[in-house]
Amino acid sequence: MTKETPLAGRVAIVTGGAKGIGAAVATCLAEDGAHLALVGRDRSAVEAAAASLDEKFPGRDTIGIACDVTDEAAVAAMTQSVVARFGALDILVNTAGGTGPIETPAAEYPVEALREILELNVVGTFLPCKHAIPHLIRRGGGRIVNLAGTSGLRGYRNRSGYSASKWAVRGLTRTLALELGPYDITVNDVCPNVTNGARMDRIVAEKARKLGKDPTAVYADFAAQTALGRFVDEIDVAEAVRFLVSPAARNITGHDIPVDAGWDV
């Protein structure tokens, strides 16, 4: 380990690592020297992202693995292939997830959509944790960071499925922190608020359509709810993850880290 590359020699899995917040996280960890496995459903996307990171940050390796994080057999095989490739596992960052229906009251929320968002956001976080844990214990310690959200800190009107899923991620995080603390494994979650990027653009467009508003007004409404009056950027969330997996965060576990421009105050 050096000051410039504090994660040199460490091995990390980043689910959802080819785009959005996951890609920003992967960039930070590669910059800090970690070997990476980028996991996602789109094989071409994760492989292209892996090649890009290796070109930008030589001297360490990245692999892209196609995997559906809601499929236990696929997750087990993915985890084993990462350990076979790199010899160990030190860090798991779960950013894969979805949003589900928006501006949809619970009385109108399709149960199929509820099951789908819980499967993706909760089961898709649990399974990588389940299969990473034995390897982290064998390594003598490690880090797990899950992506929750500010919608898991309060109720979220007309987003019952998404909010429920993020509350569940927080509960899973705290439970795992208690279970894994004796093995020197920390488990935390990061809670972004509205974050600039393609996903938020889609949410704003759909919200504007359903409410009959101009998208600019919807953006302004979201920003006005924060103390700083702005959205956060994907790199802001990634920097929080970078800290949580670093040696500096060795005594932080079981906590929610809001990156929200002062929304939950």
C-alpha positions as CSV (number, residue, x, y, z in Angstrom):
1,M,0.0,0.0,0.0
2,T,1.2,3.5,-0.8
3,K,-0.2,6.9,-0.1
4,E,-1.0,7.3,-3.8
5,T,-2.7,3.9,-4.2
6,P,-4.1,2.9,-0.8
7,L,-6.0,0.0,-2.4
8,A,-3.0,-1.5,-4.2
9,G,-3.3,-5.3,-4.1
10,R,-6.9,-5.2,-3.0
11,V,-9.7,-6.9,-5.1
12,A,-13.1,-5.3,-5.4
13,I,-16.4,-6.3,-7.0
14,V,-18.7,-3.4,-8.2
15,T,-22.1,-4.4,-9.3
16,G,-23.7,-2.1,-11.8
17,G,-20.1,-1.0,-12.5
18,A,-20.4,-0.1,-16.2
19,K,-22.5,3.0,-15.9
20,G,-23.8,5.8,-13.6
21,I,-22.8,5.8,-10.0
22,G,-21.2,2.3,-10.3
23,A,-18.9,3.5,-13.1
24,A,-17.9,6.5,-11.0
25,V,-17.2,4.2,-8.0
26,A,-15.1,1.8,-10.2
27,T,-13.0,4.7,-11.5
28,C,-12.2,5.9,-7.9
29,L,-11.2,2.4,-6.8
30,A,-9.1,1.8,-9.9
31,E,-7.4,5.1,-9.3
32,D,-6.6,3.9,-5.8
33,G,-5.0,0.8,-7.2
34,A,-7.6,-1.9,-6.7
35,H,-8.1,-4.8,-9.0
36,L,-11.7,-4.8,-10.2
37,A,-14.6,-7.0,-11.3
38,L,-17.3,-5.0,-13.0
39,V,-20.6,-6.8,-12.9
40,G,-23.7,-6.2,-14.9
41,R,-26.3,-7.8,-17.2
42,D,-24.8,-6.2,-20.4
43,R,-21.7,-8.2,-21.2
44,S,-20.4,-5.7,-23.9
45,A,-20.9,-2.8,-21.5
46,V,-19.0,-4.3,-18.6
47,E,-16.2,-5.6,-20.8
48,A,-15.8,-2.2,-22.5
49,A,-15.8,-0.4,-19.2
50,A,-13.2,-2.8,-17.9
51,A,-10.9,-2.2,-20.9
52,S,-11.3,1.5,-20.5
53,L,-10.2,1.4,-16.8
54,D,-7.2,-0.8,-17.6
55,E,-6.1,1.7,-20.3
56,K,-6.5,4.6,-17.9
57,F,-5.1,3.0,-14.8
58,P,-2.4,0.5,-15.9
59,G,-0.5,-1.7,-13.4
60,R,-3.7,-3.3,-12.1
61,D,-6.4,-5.4,-13.7
62,T,-10.1,-5.1,-14.4
63,I,-12.5,-7.8,-15.7
64,G,-16.1,-7.4,-16.8
65,I,-18.5,-10.2,-15.9
66,A,-22.1,-10.5,-17.2
67,C,-24.3,-11.5,-14.3
68,D,-27.9,-11.0,-13.2
69,V,-27.6,-10.1,-9.5
70,T,-31.0,-11.6,-8.7
71,D,-30.0,-15.1,-9.9
72,E,-28.2,-16.9,-7.1
73,A,-26.5,-19.5,-9.3
74,A,-25.1,-16.7,-11.5
75,V,-23.9,-14.6,-8.5
76,A,-22.2,-17.7,-6.9
77,A,-20.4,-18.4,-10.2
78,M,-19.5,-14.7,-10.6
79,T,-18.0,-14.5,-7.2
80,Q,-16.0,-17.7,-7.6
81,S,-14.7,-16.6,-10.9
82,V,-13.4,-13.3,-9.4
83,V,-11.6,-15.2,-6.6
84,A,-10.2,-17.6,-9.1
85,R,-8.9,-14.8,-11.2
86,F,-7.4,-12.6,-8.5
87,G,-6.9,-15.0,-5.6
88,A,-9.0,-13.2,-3.0
89,L,-11.8,-10.7,-2.4
90,D,-11.5,-7.6,-0.2
91,I,-14.3,-5.2,-1.2
92,L,-17.9,-5.4,-2.4
93,V,-19.8,-2.4,-3.6
94,N,-23.4,-3.0,-4.6
95,T,-24.7,-0.2,-6.9
96,A,-26.9,-2.3,-9.2
97,G,-30.6,-1.4,-8.9
98,G,-33.6,0.2,-10.4
99,T,-36.3,2.8,-9.7
100,G,-39.7,1.2,-10.3
101,P,-42.9,3.1,-11.1
102,I,-42.9,6.8,-10.2
103,E,-45.8,9.1,-9.3
104,T,-47.8,6.0,-8.6
105,P,-50.0,5.8,-5.5
106,A,-49.9,2.5,-3.6
107,A,-53.5,1.8,-4.6
108,E,-52.5,1.9,-8.2
109,Y,-49.1,0.3,-7.9
110,P,-48.9,-3.0,-9.8
111,V,-47.9,-5.9,-7.5
112,E,-45.7,-7.3,-10.3
113,A,-43.8,-4.0,-10.3
114,L,-43.4,-4.1,-6.5
115,R,-42.0,-7.7,-6.7
116,E,-39.7,-6.7,-9.5
117,I,-38.2,-3.7,-7.7
118,L,-37.8,-5.6,-4.4
119,E,-36.1,-8.4,-6.3
120,L,-33.7,-6.1,-8.0
121,N,-32.8,-3.7,-5.2
122,V,-33.0,-6.0,-2.2
123,V,-32.3,-9.6,-3.4
124,G,-29.8,-8.1,-5.9
125,T,-28.0,-6.6,-2.9
126,F,-28.3,-9.5,-0.6
127,L,-27.0,-12.2,-3.0
128,P,-23.6,-10.6,-3.8
129,C,-23.2,-10.0,0.0
130,K,-24.1,-13.6,0.8
131,H,-21.6,-15.0,-1.6
132,A,-18.8,-12.5,-0.9
133,I,-18.9,-13.0,2.9
134,P,-17.1,-16.3,3.1
135,H,-14.2,-14.9,1.0
136,L,-14.0,-11.7,3.0
137,I,-13.9,-13.8,6.2
138,R,-11.1,-16.0,4.7
139,R,-9.2,-12.8,3.8
140,G,-9.3,-11.7,7.4
141,G,-11.4,-8.6,6.9
142,G,-13.0,-6.4,4.2
143,R,-15.5,-3.8,3.2
144,I,-19.1,-4.0,2.0
145,V,-20.8,-0.8,0.8
146,N,-24.4,-0.9,-0.4
147,L,-26.3,1.8,-2.3
148,A,-29.4,2.8,-0.4
149,G,-30.9,6.3,-0.9
150,T,-32.6,9.2,0.8
151,S,-35.9,7.6,-0.1
152,G,-34.9,5.0,2.5
153,L,-34.5,7.6,5.2
154,R,-38.1,9.0,5.0
155,G,-41.3,8.0,3.4
156,Y,-41.5,8.8,-0.3
157,R,-45.0,9.7,-1.5
158,N,-46.1,7.8,-4.7
159,R,-42.9,5.6,-4.7
160,S,-43.8,2.9,-2.3
161,G,-41.9,0.1,-3.9
162,Y,-38.7,2.0,-4.4
163,S,-38.8,3.5,-0.9
164,A,-39.5,0.1,0.7
165,S,-36.6,-1.4,-1.1
166,K,-34.2,1.2,0.1
167,W,-35.4,0.9,3.7
168,A,-34.7,-2.8,3.3
169,V,-31.2,-2.2,2.1
170,R,-30.5,-0.1,5.2
171,G,-31.8,-2.9,7.4
172,L,-29.7,-5.5,5.6
173,T,-26.7,-3.3,6.0
174,R,-27.0,-2.9,9.7
175,T,-27.7,-6.5,10.3
176,L,-24.6,-7.5,8.3
177,A,-22.5,-5.0,10.2
178,L,-23.5,-6.8,13.5
179,E,-22.9,-10.3,12.0
180,L,-19.6,-9.5,10.4
181,G,-18.0,-7.1,12.9
182,P,-16.2,-10.0,14.7
183,Y,-14.4,-10.7,11.4
184,D,-13.2,-7.1,10.9
185,I,-15.6,-6.6,8.0
186,T,-17.3,-3.2,7.9
187,V,-20.7,-2.8,6.2
188,N,-22.2,0.6,5.4
189,D,-24.5,2.2,2.9
190,V,-24.4,5.4,1.0
191,C,-27.7,7.4,0.5
192,P,-27.6,9.7,-2.5
193,N,-30.3,12.2,-3.1
194,V,-31.3,13.3,-6.6
195,T,-28.1,12.7,-8.6
196,N,-27.2,14.2,-12.0
197,G,-27.1,11.5,-14.7
198,A,-29.1,9.5,-17.2
199,R,-31.3,7.8,-14.5
200,M,-32.4,11.1,-13.0
201,D,-33.1,12.6,-16.4
202,R,-35.5,9.7,-17.1
203,I,-37.2,10.1,-13.7
204,V,-37.6,13.9,-14.2
205,A,-39.0,13.4,-17.7
206,E,-41.5,10.8,-16.5
207,K,-42.5,12.9,-13.5
208,A,-43.0,16.0,-15.7
209,R,-45.1,13.9,-18.1
210,K,-47.4,12.6,-15.4
211,L,-47.8,15.9,-13.6
212,G,-48.1,18.0,-16.8
213,K,-45.1,20.1,-15.9
214,D,-42.1,21.4,-17.7
215,P,-39.0,19.2,-16.9
216,T,-37.1,22.4,-15.9
217,A,-39.7,23.1,-13.2
218,V,-39.4,19.5,-11.9
219,Y,-35.6,19.9,-11.7
220,A,-36.1,23.2,-9.8
221,D,-38.6,21.6,-7.4
222,F,-36.1,18.8,-6.5
223,A,-33.2,21.1,-6.0
224,A,-35.3,23.5,-3.9
225,Q,-35.8,20.7,-1.3
226,T,-32.1,20.6,-0.4
227,A,-30.1,23.0,1.9
228,L,-27.6,23.6,-0.9
229,G,-30.2,24.1,-3.6
230,R,-28.6,21.6,-6.0
231,F,-28.4,18.0,-7.2
232,V,-25.4,15.9,-6.3
233,D,-23.1,14.4,-8.9
234,E,-22.2,10.8,-9.4
235,I,-18.6,11.5,-8.3
236,D,-19.8,12.9,-5.0
237,V,-21.4,9.5,-4.2
238,A,-18.3,7.7,-5.5
239,E,-16.0,9.7,-3.2
240,A,-18.1,8.6,-0.2
241,V,-17.6,5.0,-1.3
242,R,-13.9,5.6,-1.8
243,F,-13.7,6.8,1.8
244,L,-15.7,3.9,3.3
245,V,-13.5,1.3,1.6
246,S,-10.3,3.0,2.6
247,P,-8.1,2.3,5.7
248,A,-9.3,5.6,7.2
249,A,-12.9,4.2,7.6
250,R,-11.8,1.1,9.5
251,N,-14.0,2.0,12.5
252,I,-17.1,3.0,10.6
253,T,-19.7,0.3,10.3
254,G,-23.5,-0.1,10.3
255,H,-24.1,3.5,9.2
256,D,-26.0,5.4,6.5
257,I,-23.9,8.0,4.8
258,P,-26.2,10.6,3.1
259,V,-24.8,12.4,0.1
260,D,-27.8,14.6,-0.4
261,A,-26.8,18.3,-0.6
262,G,-28.6,18.7,2.7
263,W,-31.9,17.1,2.0
264,D,-32.3,15.1,5.1
265,V,-31.7,17.8,7.7
